[in-house]
Structure formats: structure tokens, C-alpha cells
Amino acid sequence: MKTHSEEETRRIGHDFAQNLKGGDVVLLYGDLGAGKTVFVRGVGEAFGITGMRSPSFTLINEYEASSGLYIVHADLYRLEPDGVSAVGLEEYAGDDDVILFVEWPERWANPPDNALRVYFSALSENEREIRIEVAV
């Protein structure tokens, strides 16, 4: 699907959130500025979370929804593949109280096989293509 603004990208994230549950892992693929964090903000809004920020420098941000569920957003861009294990993604993955989003998952040696995958492509300054793959 194509979006033409940040608002549309957030709305896609919001709609995507309707099918998420604790224990889900979502891998986000795409270049810098492709819309990954904007998409996750939309997911957060669906769970009543505002003020979500990019985890580019903190590596992992945790947000608690009013339901008690946690949205965990990790960004592995600044890590070498051998440093990813120190972040502790495995502790979040599959936790029934957590939905884990991982940007730059190519750096994670063993992401769960059943992870959802979302691919982002910047087609122009405002236009994005988003493709969602559900593991079977």
C-alpha cells in the first residue's frame, strides 16, 4: 500500500495495531527516513500511547499502555551484529505482556521465525510504500 503523508503512515500503523497481541514481534525493514518510527507511533496511538520517540540513540524505548501491555521499540542501526545480543531482545520476544518492534532487524542473528515483517520504501519526499508480511 502507498501513503502520501506522515498522517497516512501513522493511520496504517494504527490500523495494523488492531490485530496485534502480547507476544508479537514485528520486524521493520527500510532505509533511514522511510517511515518506520512514524508507523510505530500509529501503533502506540492505537494503544493510547502518545509522545513516542525514535530509539535511535537510546536503542530501546518501552511504553506502557493503559491495558498493562508494553510496546517495546528497538533500533539496532547503531549496533554491530555481535553487539545485538547484549541488548536483550530475546527477553522481550514472546513475552505475553510485550509487543516488540525492531528496526534494522538484519542485525539480529536469530529473530523469531513467526515474527511479522513490515517493509518500508521511500518513493519520494512524502510518498511511502508499505508491505506487510504475516508469518505462517
N, C-alpha and C positions, 0 to 999 in steps of 0.2 A: 504494500500500500504506500501511497505517497502523501506527504504532508507538505504544507506550504508556509508554515509558521511554527514558532515555538509552542503556541497555544494548541495547535493541532497535534503536535508531537506529545504534549502533556495529556491531551484528551485520549490519545491512543494508549498511553500508559495507564490512565485512569480506567479505561475500558478493559485493558488486559488484566488489571488487578482483580476484577470481578471473579476470575477463575482461579486465583491463587489461594493457597492454603499453607499453613505452617509446615515446614519441612521441604518446601520447594526451593530449588536452586535455579537461578536464571543467569545465564552467561550472556554478556553483552559484547558484541563484536562491532568494531568500526573505528575509523580514524579519529584523531582529536577533533572536537567540534562537530561530530556527526550527529549528536543529539542523545547520547546515552544517558547523561545525567538529567536532562530535561524529561526524558521518558520516565526515569525513576522518580522524579518529583511528582509526576502524574500519578504513579502508583501510590506514593506516600499520601497524596491528597485524597485518594480513594479510601485510605485508612485513617483519615483525619489528621494527618501529619503535615505541618507547614514548616517552612524555613529549612528545608533540606539543602545541604551544600555538597559540592563535589568533594570526594575524599582524596583528591589528587595528592595533597600534602600530608594528610593525616593517615592515609592508607585505608582506614576503616572508620565508617560512621555508623553508629547504632541509634535507632529511633524507636521509641515505644508507642504503639497505637493504644487508643483507649480500651481496646479489647484485650490488651495484655500481650498481643503479638508484637514481635520485634521485626523491623525492617532493617537489615544489615546491608550496607552498601560499601563494597570494597573496590579499590582501584589499584591494579597491580602494575601500572605503567612504569613507575619509577623503580621497580624491583627487578633484579636478575632472577631467572627461574630458580636458582638454588636458594634464594632468599625468601621465596614464597612460603615455604613450609614453616618458617618462623612466625608468620602472620596468624596461623591457626585457623585457616578456613575450614579444615576438617571438623573442628569443634562446632562450627555453625551449621555446616551442611547436614541436612537430615534432622536437625533439631525441630521438634514439633512446634516450638514457640517462635521459630525464626523463618523468615523468607529472606534468602541470601541472594544479593545481586552482585555480580563480579564483572567489572570492566577489565579488559585486556586478559581474558581467561587463557589465552595462548601460553601465558607464563606459568599457569598452574599445571603441574605434571599430571595429576590424577583427578580431574573434576568428575563428579558423579555421572555415570552413564545415562541416568534418567533426567538430567538437567534439561531445562527448557533453553532454547537458544534464540537470541534476537540479534539480527544483523542490521546495521545502520550504514547507509551510504549517503553522503552529501552530494546532491546532484547540482546544486547551485547555492548561492548565499542563503536562501530561505527554503529551498526545496530538499526534502529528505525522502529516501525510500527506506521503509522498514519491512523486514521479512521475519516472521516468527515461525520457528520450527519446534514442534512438540515431540518429545522423545516417545517412542513406542515400546 
